[in-house]
Amino acid sequence: QYGKLSNRELYYYLINADLYADVLPVAKSKASHCLRLCSLFNLPPFKHYSHRQLDQYIEDCYKQEMQAYQPLQEKPKISKAAYIYGLEQIAPMILIDGCWLQNAQILQHRYTEISSILFSIYADETGNGQLQQNHPYIFQQLLHSLSIKVPAVHNRKFIAHKDFINSAFDLPVYMLSLSLFTSEFLPELLGLNMAIELSGLGNSYMKLVDDWKYWGIDPTIAEIHISIDNYASGHTFLAKKAIQLYMDEVMQHTQDRATVDKQWRRIYNGYASLAFVGKRFKLSLPVFYFIDKFSRQFKWK
């Protein structure tokens, strides 16, 4: 009965998967479909895995992001109204920040150290028991400061919120789907986690902080990601370490290069899936912003 639901509709059942266990096959199918499509369009940057090559690839990505950053010198190119619209649209994802790792502890018997690393990242995302450090709470406070009101994520009213665009649910549904099959999709989850943590560093978030400060928008949610995702010892470092530990396990249990490289391809496919699954949202956001802007201007809404 869930197979024909849109991502917007499926979001509610995945958030409440403990109440709707029969949604699990659809979640697994959703994750598999996204990953299968992603693999057709994204080739790994290197064919044969080694820790050295992974280190170099992540370092190059980080340096490229850092070098792209230019401090704000004048008025931001993106308006305050556009940022506020965008913040409302990312609510389905940020209000469940860390969800992709919510079941990391089920790995503790088979992959004890990896489970510990992933759960520590999840604990950071959810504030380590401190409400003021909980990322969804920080983001909720940001929405309140901008007079954006959305229902609680576990409520059906959330998906009915008329101002959300449909593609705003693509990434969170994919992340929730993967999280429900942590063991089965572990390589892909490790790659996705790496992409998410690395995306919190460098040009993108630093530019957001500059722009939001200019417009009087509280930048705490962006600043906290820049801090805890740091390359030297933060989530980016831990995400890379988790991948290396997993690949050590693979290499110790098989001498087959083809098997090692297959696992690497799965990890990279998970890494690439962040941008791939989020592409519809990225392309839709400016289009729907201008539609919304002109609708309000001419009082069509």
matplotlib code that plots the C-alpha trace (Angstrom):
import matplotlib.pyplot as plt

x = [0.0, 3.0, 4.5, 2.7, 3.2, 5.2, 8.3, 6.3, 3.7, 6.3, 8.2, 5.5, 5.6, 9.4, 9.6, 7.1, 8.5, 8.2, 4.4, 4.3, 6.7, 5.1, 6.7, 10.1, 10.1, 9.2, 12.0, 14.5, 13.3, 13.5, 17.1, 18.1, 16.5, 18.3, 21.6, 21.2, 20.4, 23.3, 25.8, 24.9, 26.1, 28.9, 32.2, 34.7, 37.7, 40.1, 39.4, 41.7, 41.2, 44.0, 44.0, 46.5, 44.3, 41.2, 43.3, 44.4, 40.9, 39.3, 42.2, 41.9, 38.1, 38.7, 41.4, 39.3, 36.4, 38.6, 40.4, 37.0, 36.0, 36.1, 35.1, 32.0, 33.0, 29.7, 26.0, 25.2, 24.0, 21.2, 18.5, 17.3, 13.9, 15.4, 17.4, 14.3, 12.4, 15.3, 15.5, 11.9, 12.4, 15.3, 13.2, 12.2, 15.9, 17.5, 14.7, 15.8, 19.6, 21.6, 18.8, 21.0, 23.0, 20.1, 20.5, 24.3, 24.4, 23.1, 26.6, 28.3, 28.7, 30.0, 31.8, 32.4, 34.8, 32.8, 29.6, 31.2, 32.4, 29.1, 27.1, 29.4, 28.6, 24.9, 25.1, 26.8, 24.1, 21.4, 23.2, 24.7, 21.8, 22.1, 19.0, 20.9, 23.3, 20.7, 20.8, 17.1, 16.4, 18.9, 17.3, 13.8, 14.8, 16.1, 12.8, 11.0, 13.3, 12.2, 8.5, 8.4, 5.9, 5.9, 4.2, 6.2, 7.9, 6.2, 2.7, 0.8, 0.3, 4.0, 3.8, 0.6, 2.4, 1.4, 4.6, 6.9, 7.9, 7.7, 11.4, 12.2, 11.4, 13.7, 16.9, 15.3, 13.3, 16.4, 18.4, 15.6, 15.3, 19.0, 19.0, 16.4, 18.8, 22.1, 23.8, 22.7, 23.7, 26.7, 29.2, 26.8, 26.0, 29.7, 30.0, 26.9, 28.1, 31.5, 29.8, 27.5, 30.3, 32.6, 29.9, 29.8, 33.3, 34.7, 33.2, 29.5, 28.9, 31.4, 29.6, 26.3, 27.7, 28.8, 25.6, 23.3, 25.2, 24.8, 21.0, 20.6, 19.9, 21.2, 24.2, 24.5, 23.3, 26.0, 28.7, 28.2, 28.6, 31.8, 33.1, 32.2, 32.7, 36.3, 38.8, 41.6, 39.7, 35.9, 33.2, 35.0, 38.0, 35.8, 33.8, 37.1, 38.4, 35.1, 35.6, 39.2, 38.3, 35.6, 38.0, 40.6, 37.9, 37.3, 41.0, 41.6, 38.8, 39.5, 42.6, 40.4, 41.2, 37.9, 35.9, 37.8, 37.2, 33.5, 33.2, 34.9, 32.5, 29.6, 31.1, 31.7, 28.2, 26.9, 29.2, 27.9, 24.3, 24.1, 24.4, 22.6, 19.4, 19.5, 19.7, 16.0, 15.7, 18.7, 17.2, 13.7, 14.4, 15.2, 12.3, 9.7, 11.1, 10.5, 7.1, 6.3, 7.7, 5.6, 2.5, 2.7, 3.5, 0.5, -1.6, -2.2, -1.6]
y = [0.0, 2.3, 1.5, 4.3, 7.0, 10.1, 11.0, 13.6, 11.0, 8.3, 10.7, 10.4, 6.6, 6.5, 9.0, 6.7, 3.4, 1.8, 2.2, 1.1, -1.8, -2.8, 0.2, -1.4, -3.3, 0.0, 1.8, -0.9, -0.7, 3.1, 3.1, 0.4, 2.2, 5.5, 3.7, 1.8, 5.0, 6.8, 4.1, 4.6, 8.2, 8.4, 6.6, 6.4, 8.7, 5.7, 2.1, 0.2, 1.1, 2.1, 4.2, 6.6, 7.3, 7.9, 10.2, 12.1, 12.3, 13.7, 16.1, 17.4, 17.9, 19.8, 22.0, 22.8, 23.9, 26.0, 27.7, 28.6, 30.6, 34.4, 36.6, 38.7, 42.1, 43.6, 42.9, 39.1, 37.9, 35.9, 38.0, 37.7, 36.6, 33.9, 32.5, 32.5, 30.6, 28.1, 27.6, 26.6, 24.2, 22.3, 21.9, 18.3, 17.4, 19.5, 18.8, 15.1, 15.9, 12.8, 10.4, 8.4, 7.1, 6.6, 2.8, 2.7, 0.8, -2.4, -2.7, -3.0, -6.8, -7.1, -3.8, -2.5, 0.4, 1.5, 1.4, 3.5, 6.1, 6.4, 6.6, 9.3, 11.4, 10.7, 11.7, 15.0, 15.7, 15.2, 17.2, 14.5, 15.0, 18.8, 20.4, 23.6, 21.6, 19.5, 20.4, 20.0, 22.2, 24.8, 24.8, 25.0, 28.1, 29.6, 29.0, 30.6, 33.7, 34.1, 33.6, 30.3, 27.9, 24.2, 21.3, 18.6, 16.2, 13.1, 14.6, 14.1, 17.9, 18.3, 16.7, 18.6, 21.9, 23.8, 25.8, 22.8, 21.8, 18.1, 17.7, 18.9, 15.3, 13.5, 13.5, 12.9, 10.0, 8.5, 9.0, 7.5, 4.5, 3.8, 4.1, 1.4, -1.1, 0.0, -3.4, -4.2, -0.8, -0.2, 0.6, 3.0, 4.5, 5.1, 6.9, 9.0, 9.9, 11.0, 13.2, 14.8, 15.6, 16.9, 19.1, 21.0, 22.4, 25.1, 27.5, 26.6, 26.9, 29.7, 31.7, 31.0, 32.4, 35.6, 36.1, 35.3, 37.7, 40.4, 39.8, 39.4, 35.7, 33.6, 31.6, 29.1, 26.1, 26.7, 27.6, 24.5, 22.3, 24.1, 23.4, 19.7, 18.6, 19.8, 18.0, 17.5, 15.7, 16.3, 14.4, 14.5, 12.8, 10.3, 9.5, 8.8, 6.6, 4.6, 3.9, 2.8, 0.5, -1.1, -1.6, -3.1, -5.6, -6.4, -6.7, -9.0, -11.3, -11.6, -11.6, -10.9, -7.5, -7.6, -8.0, -5.1, -2.8, -3.8, -2.6, 0.6, 1.2, 0.7, 3.2, 5.8, 5.2, 6.2, 9.2, 10.3, 9.7, 12.8, 15.1, 12.7, 12.3, 16.0, 17.2, 17.6, 19.7, 21.8, 22.5, 23.1, 25.4, 28.6, 27.9, 27.5, 30.5, 32.8, 31.3, 31.9, 35.4, 36.4, 34.7, 36.8, 39.9, 39.5, 38.0, 34.7, 32.9]
z = [0.0, 0.3, -3.1, -5.0, -2.4, -3.2, -1.2, 0.7, 1.7, 2.5, 4.8, 7.5, 7.5, 7.6, 10.5, 12.3, 11.0, 14.5, 14.1, 10.4, 10.1, 6.8, 5.2, 5.4, 2.1, 0.3, 2.1, 1.1, -2.5, -2.5, -1.3, -3.8, -6.6, -5.8, -5.5, -8.7, -10.7, -9.0, -10.0, -13.7, -13.6, -11.1, -11.5, -8.6, -8.8, -8.7, -9.5, -7.0, -3.4, -1.0, 2.2, 0.6, -2.4, -0.1, 2.0, -1.0, -2.6, 0.6, 1.2, -2.4, -2.0, 1.3, -0.2, -3.2, -1.0, 1.3, -1.6, -3.2, -0.2, -0.6, 2.4, 1.7, 0.4, -0.6, -0.5, -0.9, -4.3, -2.6, -1.0, 2.6, 1.3, -0.8, 2.1, 4.3, 1.6, 1.3, 5.1, 5.2, 2.4, 4.0, 7.2, 6.3, 6.3, 9.0, 11.5, 11.4, 11.2, 11.9, 10.9, 8.5, 11.5, 13.9, 13.9, 14.0, 17.2, 15.6, 14.1, 17.5, 17.5, 13.9, 13.5, 17.1, 16.3, 13.3, 15.3, 18.0, 15.5, 13.7, 16.9, 18.3, 15.2, 15.7, 19.3, 18.3, 15.8, 18.4, 21.1, 23.4, 25.7, 25.7, 24.1, 23.3, 21.2, 19.4, 15.7, 15.0, 18.0, 16.9, 13.5, 15.0, 16.9, 13.7, 12.0, 15.0, 14.8, 11.1, 11.9, 10.0, 11.6, 10.6, 12.4, 14.3, 11.9, 13.3, 12.7, 9.4, 9.3, 8.6, 5.2, 4.5, 5.1, 1.9, 1.6, 1.2, -2.4, -3.1, -3.8, -0.3, 0.8, -1.6, 0.4, 3.9, 2.6, 1.0, 4.2, 6.4, 4.0, 4.2, 8.0, 8.3, 6.7, 8.3, 8.1, 4.5, 3.1, 5.4, 2.5, 1.0, 4.4, 5.1, 1.8, 2.3, 5.8, 4.3, 1.8, 4.4, 6.8, 4.1, 2.7, 6.1, 5.5, 3.3, 0.9, 1.1, 4.9, 5.3, 2.6, 4.3, 7.6, 5.9, 4.1, 7.0, 9.3, 6.7, 6.6, 10.3, 10.1, 13.0, 11.6, 14.5, 12.6, 9.9, 12.4, 14.5, 11.4, 10.4, 14.0, 14.5, 11.0, 10.9, 8.8, 11.4, 14.1, 13.6, 11.8, 8.5, 10.0, 11.8, 8.6, 6.7, 9.6, 9.6, 5.8, 6.4, 9.2, 7.0, 4.1, 6.5, 7.5, 3.8, 3.0, 6.0, 5.1, 1.5, -0.7, -3.7, -5.3, -7.2, -3.9, -2.3, -5.3, -5.4, -1.8, -2.7, -5.6, -3.2, -0.7, -3.5, -4.8, -1.4, -1.4, -4.8, -3.9, -1.7, -4.7, -7.0, -4.9, -4.0, -7.5, -8.2, -5.0, -6.0, -9.4, -8.2, -5.3, -7.3, -9.7, -7.0, -5.1, -8.1, -8.6, -5.0, -5.1, -8.1, -6.8, -3.7, -5.6, -7.8, -5.0, -6.6, -3.3]

ax = plt.figure().add_subplot(projection="3d")
ax.plot(x, y, z, "-o")
ax.set_aspect("equal")
plt.show()
